[in-house]
Amino acid sequence: MTQHKHRTTVSGRPGVPRGVLANPDFRRLWSGTVLFQIGWWMQITALGWLILERTDSPFMVALIGVFGWGPMLGLGLFGGMLADALSRTAVIRATHTASAVGSVALASLLLTETSEVWHVYGAVLVAGMGRALDQSARKTLIHQLLGDRDVTRGLALDSAAFHGSKAVGPALAGGLITLADPSFAYLACSIIFCSAALLMWTVPADQAGRVRWNAGWVVGETVAGIRYAMSNRTILGVILITYLVNTFLFTYVNMIPVIAREVLGVGPGLMGALSAADGVGSIVGILAVASLPAIRHHGRIFVLGSLTGMLCLSLLSFSSHYPVSFVLILLIGLGTAGFSTMQSAIVMLVSRPEMRGRCIGVITLVIGAAPLGAVLLGAVADWLGPLAAVRINGMTGMFLLVSVSLWATSLWSPTPSRDVSNEAAPSD
């Protein structure tokens, strides 16, 4: 195994290691990510409640997830190529600026009472496109800023920004809806999106890749990225589990407004707290992972965290009591913290440097499968009710997760630091 002696100091020279947040460039990037993710979860919560009030349809609420995560299916791989070929900071600045502009437009329509349902989906779509293109650029930039030694901790903090914001964004949105209405909550969301975009412009630009863009190059690199990811059983195992978790587990967040109002009989304030429970659990789990002095079995944390989340989702489908549901959602967040922190770290550590962006792009592509899960969940919820829909998702996902984890045996072994042995035996 190659030993990497990359260490970061206050001066940026090799020497005594320090915390990753002491790196000023990473700190700016992470702070902007935190703001954006808070705005994202405020948007999902506020607009989910707005659509439920206007339509009384679980299916229409589930479409929020379709437009939010759907762009990853079409743009995930393209975002990976952008991350490998262009300035990553330029990609991040462009996507965050577009999301801010879209949120300002929808906030204006909501406040003037001229909005329609399709306007809501349009704003979510713009933000979703930004997330799809931003994923690979942000994660590969984290590796570029921190190196092999600290990339796991950096990605853990990046995951904390995503999941921790689930504790802040929904609670804040639910409180603002209770005090005023969904339009006021979304105005606050828009201000946060704009602040995140401005902060991303303070991250110093990195050097763009030297690539001649043409149709042949795009097709060739897309195929190369997919073939490379499929040839490595460890990466393929991560891809399959990512698909299952995003299709059967994470889509439950779209049903929280429906479960809160129709099953638990609570208003927007307690609905926001229920959504925030996932984030609280994630924060605890992610901080536990980030505090570990050394991690060798990334795959075990990844698999066991995924299974824990799916088991708690299945149990949630049998609860009609608010405290029980709150605790189970808290445990879902705790379990999926292991999934989220290890997902990108495994890919970064086992893939070749020039293929990292494209491998993350493949991961982003399969995250785009979530809209299909959201559509099916919404349709079944309209037909059988929200708890029955969640139960079907949880039990199906549990069975498939166990099957994949038994097949991808390399995920249970110590994680190599580079894709050296796997190159010689891609099917191991």
Secondary structure, 3 states (H helix, E strand, C coil): CCCCCCCCCCCCCCCCCCCHHHCHHHHHHHHHHHHHHHHHHHHHHHHHHHHHHHHCCHHHHHHHHHHHHCHHHHHHHHHHHHHHHCCHHHHHHHHHHHHHHHHHHHHHHHHCCCCCHHHHHHHHHHHHHHHHHHHHHHHHHHHHHHHHHHHHHHHHHHHHHHHHHHHHHHHHHHHHHHHCCHHHHHHHHHHHHHHHHHHHCCCCCCCCCCCCCCHHHHHHHHHHHHHHHHHCHHHHHHHHHHHHHHHHHHHHHHHHHHHHHHHCCCCHHHHHHHHHHHHHHHHHHHHHHHCCCCCCCHHHHHHHHHHHHHHHHHHHCCCCCHHHHHHHHHHHHHHHHHHHHHHHHHHHHHCCHHHHHHHHHHHHHHHCCHHHHHHHHHHHHHHHCHHHHHHHHHHHHHHHHHHHHHHCHHHHCCCCCCCCHHHHCCCC
